[in-house]
Amino acid sequence: MKTLLNVALIAAIGLSVGACTVVTDPSSGSSASSGGSSSAAFMDRQQQIAEFAKVNLERLKQDMAAGQGEYLASLATLLGVDPNRQPEFFAFTQDRFAVLFPNDQTTAAAMLATLNRELRTDPRFGQRLALN
């Protein structure tokens, strides 16, 4: 399942650049690249999270509203949420949906900043999942 999420995550982020193949394991923080440009392999965790949210904002919005979904699961993986705690994270984002998406113009960066703030104030997640 983790491999499938990683493959889906890579495809969703669009980390392939030309002939470059990038394999990223968000839990290990490591990347491997072969051929072509390797600039995508140097994305740090924060950049991966930001790019993923930017590319998939509407899907994340739908998943957060529903409290489940593959894009929300991928975000949880990028954030380092333990698989056993993901249902709590899903409920957390669903409960705070109106705060995370206060209007239709909410950007990925604004949503992530709010998510970061909300995670820091929740004792279940706190500093462990903060985006910085």
C-alpha positions in Angstrom: 0.0 0.0 0.0 2.8 2.4 0.9 4.5 1.8 -2.5 1.1 2.5 -4.2 0.7 5.8 -2.3 4.3 6.8 -3.2 3.7 6.1 -6.9 0.4 8.0 -6.8 2.0 10.8 -5.0 4.8 11.1 -7.5 2.4 11.0 -10.4 0.2 13.6 -8.6 3.0 16.0 -7.9 4.4 15.5 -11.4 8.0 15.1 -10.2 9.0 13.5 -13.5 11.0 16.0 -15.5 11.6 15.0 -19.1 13.5 11.7 -19.0 14.1 12.1 -15.3 12.6 9.5 -13.0 12.3 10.5 -9.4 11.4 8.1 -6.7 10.5 9.7 -3.4 9.7 8.1 -0.1 8.2 10.9 2.1 8.8 8.8 5.3 12.5 8.5 4.7 13.1 12.0 3.3 15.2 10.4 0.6 15.0 10.7 -3.2 16.7 9.0 -6.1 16.9 10.3 -9.6 18.1 8.8 -12.9 18.6 10.6 -16.2 17.6 14.1 -17.3 17.5 17.0 -14.8 17.7 16.1 -11.2 16.4 19.3 -9.8 13.1 17.6 -8.7 15.1 15.2 -6.6 16.3 18.1 -4.4 12.8 19.2 -3.3 12.7 19.1 0.4 9.7 17.9 2.4 8.2 21.3 2.7 8.5 21.9 -1.0 6.9 18.5 -1.7 4.0 19.3 0.6 3.5 22.7 -1.0 3.7 21.4 -4.6 1.4 18.5 -3.8 -1.2 20.8 -2.2 -0.9 23.3 -5.1 -1.4 20.7 -7.8 -4.2 18.9 -6.0 -6.0 21.7 -4.1 -9.5 20.9 -5.4 -9.1 17.2 -4.7 -7.8 17.9 -1.2 -10.7 20.2 -0.6 -13.1 17.4 -1.6 -11.4 14.8 0.5 -11.2 17.1 3.5 -14.9 17.9 3.2 -15.6 14.1 3.1 -13.1 13.3 5.8 -11.4 10.7 3.7 -9.8 10.0 0.3 -6.6 9.2 -1.5 -5.4 12.7 -1.8 -5.9 13.4 1.9 -4.1 10.1 2.6 -1.2 11.2 0.5 -1.0 14.5 2.3 -1.1 12.7 5.6 1.8 10.5 4.4 3.8 13.6 3.3 3.2 15.2 6.7 4.4 12.1 8.4 1.1 11.1 10.0 1.4 7.5 11.3 -1.0 5.3 9.3 -2.7 4.2 12.5 -3.5 7.9 13.3 -4.6 8.9 9.8 -8.4 8.5 10.6 -7.9 11.1 13.4 -6.1 13.4 11.0 -8.9 12.9 8.4 -11.5 13.8 11.1 -9.3 16.7 12.2 -9.3 18.3 8.7 -13.0 17.6 8.2 -13.8 19.3 11.6 -11.7 22.3 10.6 -12.8 22.5 7.0 -14.4 25.9 7.3 -11.2 27.3 8.9 -8.9 25.6 6.3 -11.1 26.8 3.4 -12.8 30.1 4.5 -13.7 31.0 0.9 -13.5 29.9 -2.7 -10.3 31.9 -3.2 -8.3 30.0 -0.6 -4.9 29.1 -2.0 -2.9 26.0 -1.3 -0.4 28.1 0.6 -3.1 29.7 2.7 -4.6 26.4 3.5 -1.3 24.9 4.5 -0.4 27.8 6.7 -3.8 27.4 8.5 -3.3 23.7 8.7 0.1 24.2 10.2 -1.3 26.6 12.8 -4.2 24.3 13.6 -1.9 21.2 13.9 0.3 23.1 16.4 -2.6 23.9 18.7 -4.0 20.3 18.7 -2.5 18.2 21.5 -2.9 15.0 19.3 -0.6 16.3 16.7 1.2 19.4 18.0 4.8 20.0 16.9 5.3 16.5 15.4 3.3 17.3 12.3 4.0 21.0 12.0 5.1 21.9 8.5 8.3 23.6 9.6 
